[in-house]
C-alpha cells in the first residue's frame, strides 16, 4: 500500500511529490489523508465517513 500523508491545512493540489501530476487540481481538506495509487494512476483522498475520491493523473518520466 502507498504511504498516506495527512494534510495539515487546506491544500489545492496539482502535483504530488514532484512526480505525479493531476489532470485537474483538487482540494484536500485539513486532516484528510491522501496517497497515490500507482496501479491506477490516481490520487486518492479519504474524505471521511469511508468516502474516498479518486483523481486521474500521470507519473512524470
C-alpha positions in Angstrom: 0.0 0.0 0.0 1.2 3.5 -0.8 2.3 5.8 2.0 -0.6 8.0 3.2 0.0 11.7 4.0 -2.3 13.8 6.2 -3.0 17.4 5.1 -2.1 19.9 7.9 -4.2 22.6 6.2 -6.5 23.1 3.2 -4.5 22.3 0.0 -5.1 22.9 -3.7 -3.0 20.1 -5.2 -1.9 19.7 -8.8 1.3 17.7 -8.2 2.2 15.2 -5.5 5.9 14.6 -4.6 7.1 16.3 -7.8 6.5 13.1 -9.8 2.7 12.7 -10.0 0.7 15.3 -12.0 -3.0 15.6 -11.8 -5.2 16.2 -14.9 -7.2 18.7 -12.8 -6.3 20.3 -9.5 -8.2 19.2 -6.4 -8.7 20.4 -2.9 -7.6 18.3 0.1 -9.1 19.4 3.4 -7.1 19.7 6.7 -6.9 16.3 8.4 -7.7 14.4 5.2 -5.4 11.5 4.2 -4.2 11.3 0.6 -2.0 8.9 -1.4 -1.2 7.9 -5.0 -2.5 4.6 -6.2 0.2 3.6 -8.7 -1.7 0.7 -10.1 -4.4 3.0 -11.4 -2.5 6.3 -11.7 -5.0 8.1 -9.4 -4.6 10.4 -6.4 -6.9 9.0 -3.6 -8.3 11.3 -0.9 -10.0 9.9 2.2 -12.9 12.4 2.5 -14.3 11.0 5.8 -17.2 8.6 6.5 -15.5 5.9 4.5 -15.6 8.0 1.3 -12.6 8.1 -1.0 -12.4 10.4 -4.0 -10.1 9.4 -6.9 -8.4 11.9 -9.2 -6.7 10.9 -12.5 -3.2 11.9 -13.2 0.1 10.7 -14.6 3.6 9.9 -13.3 6.5 12.0 -14.6 9.0 10.1 -16.6 
